[in-house]
């Protein structure tokens, strides 16, 4: 469910709360997934984003511009159905995603509770005729909660998405939920898991159900890498996938 989802569940990149000073982060990586999505053929997707993030006080702004390569297109990077009639391999610019978050609670009260409110818009920069997107603008809103309990932090996301309806379709506007945890393995290393669920977006569709395991390694004060593997449990999710994200902070 996540790829305009930014490759990783939304809280993995900001579990430390808002920045004490302005911070600019540039990230890139690669996400691979494959599955048949309830069809007779297997679809493969490569998602390669450039992510720009700017944090200032309690505010966090993020812009994601991806490159896509899809074999036998069935669903888009966010699990939405794509129109049929496309070629076996389609590639090009994906949909651009912009978001803004505000930290309502930053854990500074000593109770370890972090609460973020996020609004997001997906801009239809992907070519609908090449089955790289729906050609419509989508909106979503979500609340992210993190609770620190010693070396372990639990996190949850609850949100709602408003899909733009492509011609000839009537996509539903689903609720989505993520639950997970992250724990420190060493001073610069952490690992965890997240489970994602989303309502079906069409009358004959399926719920998204995915489990992701991840490992984050801080290479220096400014460099960080994240590795992850994903397993899907429904026809709206990939059978399997994984990838990495490399980030540099300025």
C-alpha contacts under 8 A as a table, 3 or more apart, distances in Angstrom:
res1	aa1	res2	aa2	distance
1	X	5	X	6.52
1	X	77	X	7.28
1	X	78	X	4.91
1	X	79	X	5.60
1	X	196	X	7.19
1	X	197	X	7.88
1	X	198	X	7.60
1	X	208	X	6.55
1	X	210	X	7.60
1	X	237	X	7.06
2	X	5	X	3.09
2	X	6	X	6.20
2	X	7	X	5.86
2	X	8	X	6.53
2	X	9	X	6.66
2	X	77	X	7.38
2	X	78	X	5.83
3	X	6	X	4.78
3	X	7	X	4.64
3	X	8	X	7.40
3	X	47	X	7.50
3	X	77	X	5.27
3	X	78	X	5.73
4	X	7	X	7.14
4	X	64	X	7.51
4	X	77	X	6.29
4	X	78	X	6.03
4	X	95	X	7.54
4	X	96	X	7.75
4	X	97	X	6.33
4	X	122	X	7.78
5	X	8	X	6.55
5	X	9	X	7.07
5	X	10	X	7.53
5	X	77	X	7.87
5	X	78	X	6.70
6	X	9	X	7.49
6	X	10	X	7.53
6	X	49	X	7.77
6	X	51	X	7.94
6	X	64	X	7.19
7	X	31	X	6.57
7	X	243	X	7.88
7	X	245	X	7.85
8	X	12	X	6.87
9	X	12	X	6.00
9	X	178	X	7.65
9	X	194	X	7.25
10	X	13	X	6.81
10	X	14	X	7.94
10	X	144	X	7.98
11	X	14	X	5.41
11	X	15	X	5.81
11	X	144	X	7.16
11	X	146	X	7.95
11	X	155	X	7.27
12	X	15	X	5.95
14	X	17	X	5.72
14	X	18	X	7.35
15	X	146	X	7.23
17	X	103	X	7.50
17	X	106	X	5.37
17	X	107	X	7.15
17	X	114	X	6.71
18	X	55	X	7.00
18	X	56	X	7.52
18	X	57	X	6.10
18	X	58	X	5.30
18	X	59	X	7.16
18	X	60	X	7.59
18	X	103	X	6.69
18	X	106	X	6.58
19	X	22	X	6.46
19	X	23	X	6.76
19	X	55	X	6.10
19	X	56	X	6.29
19	X	57	X	5.77
19	X	58	X	7.24
20	X	56	X	7.65
20	X	57	X	6.11
21	X	55	X	7.93
21	X	56	X	6.29
21	X	57	X	6.53
22	X	54	X	7.35
22	X	55	X	5.59
22	X	56	X	4.44
22	X	57	X	6.85
23	X	54	X	5.78
23	X	55	X	5.15
23	X	56	X	6.57
23	X	249	X	6.81
23	X	250	X	6.18
24	X	52	X	7.55
24	X	53	X	5.80
24	X	54	X	4.58
24	X	55	X	6.48
24	X	249	X	5.70
24	X	250	X	5.25
25	X	52	X	5.98
25	X	53	X	5.02
25	X	54	X	6.35
25	X	247	X	6.66
25	X	248	X	5.55
25	X	249	X	4.22
25	X	250	X	6.11
26	X	50	X	7.41
26	X	51	X	5.82
26	X	52	X	4.87
26	X	53	X	6.41
26	X	247	X	5.74
26	X	248	X	5.43
26	X	249	X	6.49
27	X	49	X	7.93
27	X	50	X	5.90
27	X	51	X	4.94
27	X	52	X	6.53
27	X	245	X	6.67
27	X	246	X	5.48
27	X	247	X	4.18
27	X	248	X	6.31
28	X	48	X	7.09
28	X	49	X	5.54
28	X	50	X	4.81
28	X	51	X	6.14
28	X	245	X	5.65
28	X	246	X	5.53
28	X	247	X	6.68
29	X	48	X	5.84
29	X	49	X	6.32
29	X	50	X	7.62
29	X	243	X	7.35
29	X	244	X	5.38
29	X	245	X	4.25
29	X	246	X	5.83
30	X	46	X	6.93
30	X	47	X	5.76
30	X	48	X	4.56
30	X	49	X	6.98
30	X	243	X	5.46
30	X	244	X	5.74
30	X	245	X	6.74
31	X	45	X	7.88
31	X	46	X	5.70
31	X	47	X	4.99
31	X	48	X	6.37
31	X	241	X	7.35
31	X	242	X	5.79
31	X	243	X	4.35
31	X	244	X	6.66
32	X	44	X	7.38
32	X	45	X	5.70
32	X	46	X	4.76
32	X	47	X	6.51
32	X	241	X	5.33
32	X	242	X	5.53
32	X	243	X	6.05
33	X	44	X	5.79
33	X	45	X	5.35
33	X	46	X	6.86
33	X	238	X	6.01
33	X	239	X	7.56
33	X	240	X	5.79
33	X	241	X	3.95
33	X	242	X	6.54
34	X	42	X	6.79
34	X	43	X	5.55
34	X	44	X	4.35
34	X	45	X	6.37
34	X	238	X	5.33
34	X	239	X	5.94
34	X	240	X	5.84
34	X	241	X	6.33
35	X	42	X	5.35
35	X	43	X	5.49
35	X	44	X	6.76
35	X	237	X	7.43
35	X	238	X	4.50
35	X	239	X	4.60
35	X	240	X	6.87
36	X	39	X	5.30
36	X	40	X	6.59
36	X	41	X	5.54
36	X	42	X	4.24
36	X	43	X	5.72
36	X	74	X	7.90
36	X	235	X	7.40
36	X	238	X	7.41
36	X	239	X	7.50
37	X	42	X	7.74
37	X	43	X	7.80
37	X	74	X	6.94
37	X	75	X	7.62
37	X	234	X	7.74
37	X	235	X	4.31
37	X	236	X	5.64
37	X	237	X	6.70
37	X	238	X	6.81
38	X	235	X	5.11
38	X	236	X	7.82
39	X	42	X	7.51
41	X	72	X	7.25
42	X	72	X	6.84
43	X	70	X	7.01
43	X	71	X	5.33
43	X	72	X	4.90
43	X	73	X	5.93
43	X	74	X	6.47
44	X	70	X	5.61
44	X	71	X	5.02
44	X	72	X	7.05
44	X	73	X	7.73
45	X	68	X	7.11
45	X	69	X	5.72
45	X	70	X	4.45
45	X	71	X	6.47
45	X	77	X	7.83
46	X	68	X	5.70
46	X	69	X	5.06
46	X	70	X	6.42
47	X	66	X	6.48
47	X	67	X	5.92
47	X	68	X	4.92
47	X	69	X	6.79
47	X	77	X	7.70
48	X	66	X	5.36
48	X	67	X	5.06
48	X	68	X	6.50
49	X	64	X	6.32
49	X	65	X	5.52
49	X	66	X	3.85
49	X	67	X	6.09
50	X	64	X	5.74
50	X	65	X	5.29
50	X	66	X	6.05
51	X	62	X	7.01
51	X	63	X	5.71
51	X	64	X	4.46
51	X	65	X	6.52
52	X	62	X	5.65
52	X	63	X	5.19
52	X	64	X	6.47
53	X	60	X	7.15
53	X	61	X	5.64
53	X	62	X	4.38
53	X	63	X	6.50
54	X	60	X	5.79
54	X	61	X	5.18
54	X	62	X	6.46
55	X	58	X	7.54
55	X	59	X	5.79
55	X	60	X	4.37
55	X	61	X	6.34
56	X	59	X	5.35
56	X	60	X	6.44
58	X	102	X	5.44
58	X	103	X	4.93
58	X	104	X	7.58
58	X	106	X	7.97
59	X	100	X	7.22
59	X	101	X	5.68
59	X	102	X	4.62
59	X	103	X	6.53
60	X	100	X	5.71
60	X	101	X	5.00
60	X	102	X	6.35
61	X	98	X	7.66
61	X	99	X	5.84
61	X	100	X	4.54
61	X	101	X	6.43
62	X	98	X	5.75
62	X	99	X	5.25
62	X	100	X	6.45
63	X	96	X	7.35
63	X	97	X	5.80
63	X	98	X	4.51
63	X	99	X	6.56
64	X	96	X	5.68
64	X	97	X	5.12
64	X	98	X	6.43
65	X	93	X	7.83
65	X	94	X	7.02
65	X	95	X	6.96
65	X	96	X	4.83
65	X	97	X	6.79
66	X	93	X	6.17
66	X	94	X	5.14
66	X	95	X	6.85
66	X	96	X	6.80
67	X	91	X	7.53
67	X	92	X	5.71
67	X	93	X	4.69
67	X	94	X	5.34
68	X	90	X	7.96
68	X	91	X	5.32
68	X	92	X	5.45
68	X	93	X	6.07
68	X	94	X	5.58
68	X	132	X	7.16
69	X	89	X	7.13
69	X	90	X	5.77
69	X	91	X	4.14
69	X	92	X	6.65
70	X	73	X	5.66
70	X	89	X	5.72
70	X	90	X	5.30
70	X	91	X	6.22
70	X	132	X	7.61
71	X	88	X	5.55
71	X	89	X	4.40
71	X	90	X	6.45
72	X	86	X	7.84
72	X	87	X	7.08
72	X	88	X	4.77
72	X	89	X	6.12
72	X	90	X	7.99
73	X	76	X	7.58
73	X	82	X	7.09
73	X	84	X	7.82
73	X	86	X	7.22
73	X	88	X	7.35
73	X	89	X	7.60
73	X	90	X	7.55
73	X	131	X	6.48
73	X	132	X	7.88
74	X	81	X	6.41
74	X	82	X	5.78
74	X	83	X	7.84
74	X	84	X	7.62
75	X	78	X	7.73
75	X	79	X	5.41
75	X	80	X	5.34
75	X	81	X	4.51
75	X	82	X	5.09
75	X	236	X	7.85
76	X	79	X	5.25
76	X	80	X	5.27
76	X	81	X	6.38
76	X	82	X	6.18
76	X	131	X	7.96
76	X	132	X	6.64
76	X	133	X	6.07
76	X	134	X	7.98
77	X	80	X	7.40
79	X	208	X	7.50
79	X	236	X	5.99
79	X	237	X	6.71
80	X	201	X	7.09
82	X	131	X	6.02
82	X	132	X	7.80
82	X	133	X	6.78
82	X	134	X	6.34
83	X	86	X	7.76
83	X	131	X	6.35
83	X	134	X	7.67
84	X	131	X	7.55
86	X	90	X	7.63
86	X	129	X	7.47
86	X	130	X	6.05
86	X	131	X	6.18
87	X	90	X	6.33
87	X	130	X	7.60
90	X	130	X	6.05
90	X	131	X	7.10
90	X	132	X	7.15
91	X	130	X	7.72
91	X	132	X	7.28
92	X	126	X	7.37
92	X	127	X	7.78
92	X	132	X	7.52
93	X	125	X	6.92
93	X	126	X	5.39
93	X	127	X	7.47
93	X	132	X	7.85
94	X	125	X	6.19
94	X	126	X	4.32
94	X	127	X	7.55
94	X	132	X	6.21
94	X	133	X	6.96
95	X	122	X	6.45
95	X	123	X	5.74
95	X	124	X	5.14
95	X	125	X	4.69
95	X	126	X	4.75
95	X	132	X	7.95
95	X	133	X	6.67
96	X	122	X	5.80
96	X	123	X	5.17
96	X	124	X	6.83
96	X	125	X	6.05
96	X	126	X	7.88
97	X	120	X	7.10
97	X	121	X	5.81
97	X	122	X	4.43
97	X	123	X	6.10
98	X	120	X	5.78
98	X	121	X	5.47
98	X	122	X	6.53
98	X	123	X	7.90
99	X	118	X	6.88
99	X	119	X	5.62
99	X	120	X	4.18
99	X	121	X	6.34
100	X	118	X	5.68
100	X	119	X	5.58
100	X	120	X	6.60
101	X	116	X	6.45
101	X	117	X	5.47
101	X	118	X	4.20
101	X	119	X	6.51
102	X	116	X	5.58
102	X	117	X	5.44
102	X	118	X	6.61
103	X	106	X	6.03
103	X	114	X	7.34
103	X	115	X	5.87
103	X	116	X	4.42
103	X	117	X	6.59
104	X	114	X	7.56
104	X	115	X	5.40
104	X	116	X	5.64
104	X	117	X	7.14
105	X	108	X	7.70
105	X	113	X	6.69
105	X	114	X	4.93
105	X	115	X	4.81
105	X	116	X	7.00
106	X	109	X	7.82
106	X	113	X	6.73
106	X	114	X	4.70
106	X	115	X	6.65
107	X	110	X	6.07
107	X	111	X	6.25
107	X	112	X	4.54
107	X	113	X	4.72
107	X	114	X	5.10
108	X	111	X	7.54
108	X	112	X	7.24
109	X	112	X	7.33
110	X	113	X	7.98
111	X	148	X	7.83
112	X	146	X	7.87
112	X	147	X	5.56
112	X	148	X	4.73
112	X	149	X	7.19
113	X	145	X	7.37
113	X	146	X	5.83
113	X	147	X	4.69
113	X	148	X	6.46
114	X	144	X	7.98
114	X	145	X	5.70
114	X	146	X	4.94
114	X	147	X	6.39
115	X	143	X	7.23
115	X	144	X	5.76
115	X	145	X	4.70
115	X	146	X	6.52
116	X	143	X	5.80
116	X	144	X	5.01
116	X	145	X	6.52
117	X	141	X	7.66
117	X	142	X	6.07
117	X	143	X	4.76
117	X	144	X	6.41
118	X	141	X	5.69
118	X	142	X	5.34
118	X	143	X	6.37
118	X	144	X	7.82
119	X	139	X	7.66
119	X	140	X	5.95
119	X	141	X	4.54
119	X	142	X	6.66
120	X	139	X	5.75
120	X	140	X	5.16
120	X	141	X	6.22
121	X	137	X	7.13
121	X	138	X	5.74
121	X	139	X	4.55
121	X	140	X	6.47
122	X	137	X	5.57
122	X	138	X	5.02
122	X	139	X	6.35
123	X	136	X	7.27
123	X	137	X	5.11
123	X	138	X	7.02
124	X	127	X	7.79
124	X	133	X	7.03
124	X	134	X	7.30
124	X	135	X	5.01
124	X	136	X	5.36
124	X	137	X	5.58
125	X	135	X	7.49
126	X	132	X	5.50
126	X	133	X	5.35
126	X	134	X	7.96
126	X	135	X	6.82
127	X	130	X	5.40
127	X	131	X	6.67
127	X	132	X	5.60
127	X	133	X	6.24
127	X	135	X	6.79
128	X	131	X	5.07
128	X	132	X	5.78
128	X	133	X	5.08
128	X	134	X	5.43
128	X	135	X	4.92
129	X	132	X	7.65
130	X	133	X	7.93
131	X	134	X	7.32
133	X	136	X	7.92
134	X	165	X	7.87
134	X	166	X	5.85
135	X	166	X	6.67
136	X	163	X	7.77
136	X	164	X	4.99
136	X	165	X	6.65
136	X	166	X	6.35
137	X	163	X	7.15
137	X	164	X	5.42
138	X	161	X	7.25
138	X	162	X	5.67
138	X	163	X	4.72
138	X	164	X	5.33
139	X	161	X	5.78
139	X	162	X	5.04
139	X	163	X	6.65
140	X	159	X	7.10
140	X	160	X	5.59
140	X	161	X	4.12
140	X	162	X	5.91
141	X	159	X	5.52
141	X	160	X	5.64
141	X	161	X	6.63
142	X	157	X	6.65
142	X	158	X	5.52
142	X	159	X	3.85
142	X	160	X	6.45
143	X	157	X	5.65
143	X	158	X	5.47
143	X	159	X	6.27
144	X	155	X	7.30
144	X	156	X	5.84
144	X	157	X	4.52
144	X	158	X	6.78
145	X	155	X	5.52
145	X	156	X	5.28
145	X	157	X	6.40
146	X	153	X	6.56
146	X	154	X	5.70
146	X	155	X	4.28
146	X	156	X	6.58
147	X	153	X	5.48
147	X	154	X	5.35
147	X	155	X	6.37
148	X	151	X	7.48
148	X	152	X	6.11
148	X	153	X	4.24
148	X	154	X	6.52
149	X	152	X	5.28
149	X	153	X	5.71
149	X	154	X	7.74
150	X	153	X	7.49
151	X	183	X	5.65
151	X	184	X	5.96
152	X	181	X	6.89
152	X	182	X	5.82
152	X	183	X	4.41
152	X	184	X	7.01
153	X	181	X	5.52
153	X	182	X	5.36
153	X	183	X	6.32
154	X	179	X	7.75
154	X	180	X	5.82
154	X	181	X	4.20
154	X	182	X	6.53
155	X	178	X	7.98
155	X	179	X	5.91
155	X	180	X	5.35
155	X	181	X	5.79
156	X	177	X	7.27
156	X	178	X	5.37
156	X	179	X	4.51
156	X	180	X	6.46
157	X	176	X	7.85
157	X	177	X	5.39
157	X	178	X	4.91
157	X	179	X	6.65
158	X	175	X	7.47
158	X	176	X	5.94
158	X	177	X	4.69
158	X	178	X	6.77
159	X	175	X	5.66
159	X	176	X	5.27
159	X	177	X	6.48
160	X	173	X	7.15
160	X	174	X	5.83
160	X	175	X	4.34
160	X	176	X	6.09
161	X	173	X	5.49
161	X	174	X	5.63
161	X	175	X	6.46
161	X	176	X	7.88
162	X	172	X	7.85
162	X	173	X	4.88
162	X	174	X	7.33
163	X	171	X	6.44
163	X	172	X	6.99
163	X	173	X	5.79
164	X	171	X	7.50
165	X	169	X	6.02
165	X	170	X	5.63
165	X	171	X	5.77
166	X	169	X	5.63
166	X	170	X	7.48
170	X	202	X	7.06
171	X	201	X	5.34
171	X	202	X	5.31
172	X	200	X	7.47
172	X	201	X	4.57
172	X	202	X	5.81
173	X	201	X	6.53
174	X	198	X	6.56
174	X	199	X	5.10
174	X	200	X	6.76
174	X	201	X	6.24
175	X	198	X	5.92
175	X	199	X	5.85
176	X	196	X	7.55
176	X	197	X	5.66
176	X	198	X	4.14
176	X	199	X	6.47
177	X	196	X	5.91
177	X	197	X	5.28
177	X	198	X	6.36
178	X	194	X	6.67
178	X	195	X	5.57
178	X	196	X	4.44
178	X	197	X	6.35
179	X	194	X	5.52
179	X	195	X	5.33
179	X	196	X	6.69
180	X	192	X	7.26
180	X	193	X	5.40
180	X	194	X	4.02
180	X	195	X	6.16
181	X	192	X	5.39
181	X	193	X	5.74
181	X	194	X	6.63
182	X	190	X	6.66
182	X	191	X	5.48
182	X	192	X	4.11
182	X	193	X	6.73
183	X	190	X	5.46
183	X	191	X	5.59
183	X	192	X	6.12
184	X	187	X	7.00
184	X	188	X	7.90
184	X	189	X	5.96
184	X	190	X	4.18
184	X	191	X	6.50
185	X	188	X	7.92
185	X	189	X	5.41
185	X	190	X	5.18
185	X	191	X	6.92
186	X	189	X	4.89
186	X	190	X	6.85
188	X	217	X	5.87
188	X	218	X	5.08
188	X	219	X	7.51
189	X	215	X	7.41
189	X	216	X	5.73
189	X	217	X	4.67
189	X	218	X	6.42
190	X	215	X	5.88
190	X	216	X	5.21
190	X	217	X	6.68
191	X	213	X	7.68
191	X	214	X	5.59
191	X	215	X	4.34
191	X	216	X	6.10
192	X	213	X	5.95
192	X	214	X	5.53
192	X	215	X	6.72
193	X	211	X	7.24
193	X	212	X	5.56
193	X	213	X	4.43
193	X	214	X	6.13
194	X	211	X	5.82
194	X	212	X	5.23
194	X	213	X	6.62
195	X	209	X	7.35
195	X	210	X	5.69
195	X	211	X	4.53
195	X	212	X	6.41
196	X	208	X	7.20
196	X	209	X	5.66
196	X	210	X	5.15
196	X	211	X	6.46
197	X	207	X	6.90
197	X	208	X	5.14
197	X	209	X	4.75
197	X	210	X	6.76
198	X	207	X	5.52
198	X	208	X	4.87
198	X	209	X	6.96
199	X	206	X	7.37
199	X	207	X	4.79
199	X	208	X	6.62
200	X	203	X	7.60
200	X	205	X	5.40
200	X	206	X	4.72
200	X	207	X	4.34
200	X	208	X	6.94
200	X	236	X	7.98
201	X	205	X	6.23
201	X	206	X	7.46
201	X	207	X	7.80
202	X	205	X	4.85
202	X	206	X	7.76
205	X	236	X	7.20
206	X	234	X	6.76
206	X	235	X	6.13
206	X	236	X	5.50
207	X	234	X	6.70
207	X	235	X	7.79
207	X	236	X	6.18
208	X	232	X	7.93
208	X	233	X	7.72
208	X	234	X	6.18
208	X	235	X	7.67
208	X	236	X	5.19
208	X	237	X	5.52
209	X	232	X	5.90
209	X	233	X	5.32
209	X	234	X	5.83
209	X	236	X	7.66
209	X	237	X	6.36
210	X	230	X	6.83
210	X	231	X	5.66
210	X	232	X	4.39
210	X	233	X	6.00
210	X	234	X	7.94
210	X	237	X	6.62
211	X	230	X	5.69
211	X	231	X	5.31
211	X	232	X	6.46
212	X	228	X	6.74
212	X	229	X	5.63
212	X	230	X	4.30
212	X	231	X	6.44
213	X	228	X	5.50
213	X	229	X	5.43
213	X	230	X	6.50
214	X	226	X	7.01
214	X	227	X	5.64
214	X	228	X	4.08
214	X	229	X	6.53
215	X	226	X	5.69
215	X	227	X	5.26
215	X	228	X	6.24
216	X	224	X	7.25
216	X	225	X	5.88
216	X	226	X	4.36
216	X	227	X	6.47
217	X	224	X	5.79
217	X	225	X	5.39
217	X	226	X	6.32
218	X	221	X	7.31
218	X	223	X	6.14
218	X	224	X	4.28
218	X	225	X	6.40
219	X	222	X	7.67
219	X	223	X	5.24
219	X	224	X	5.34
219	X	225	X	7.24
220	X	223	X	5.10
220	X	224	X	7.01
222	X	247	X	7.90
222	X	248	X	5.30
222	X	249	X	4.82
222	X	250	X	6.80
223	X	246	X	7.42
223	X	247	X	5.72
223	X	248	X	4.66
223	X	249	X	6.63
224	X	246	X	5.90
224	X	247	X	5.18
224	X	248	X	6.60
225	X	244	X	7.03
225	X	245	X	5.65
225	X	246	X	4.46
225	X	247	X	6.24
226	X	244	X	5.38
226	X	245	X	5.13
226	X	246	X	6.52
227	X	242	X	7.66
227	X	243	X	5.93
227	X	244	X	4.45
227	X	245	X	6.74
228	X	242	X	5.39
228	X	243	X	5.65
228	X	244	X	6.38
229	X	240	X	7.69
229	X	241	X	5.83
229	X	242	X	4.06
229	X	243	X	6.68
230	X	240	X	5.58
230	X	241	X	4.89
230	X	242	X	5.47
231	X	238	X	7.01
231	X	239	X	5.87
231	X	240	X	4.57
231	X	241	X	6.49
232	X	237	X	4.98
232	X	238	X	5.16
232	X	239	X	4.86
232	X	240	X	6.02
233	X	237	X	6.58
233	X	238	X	7.93
233	X	239	X	7.05
234	X	237	X	5.39
234	X	238	X	7.79
235	X	238	X	7.39
238	X	241	X	6.87
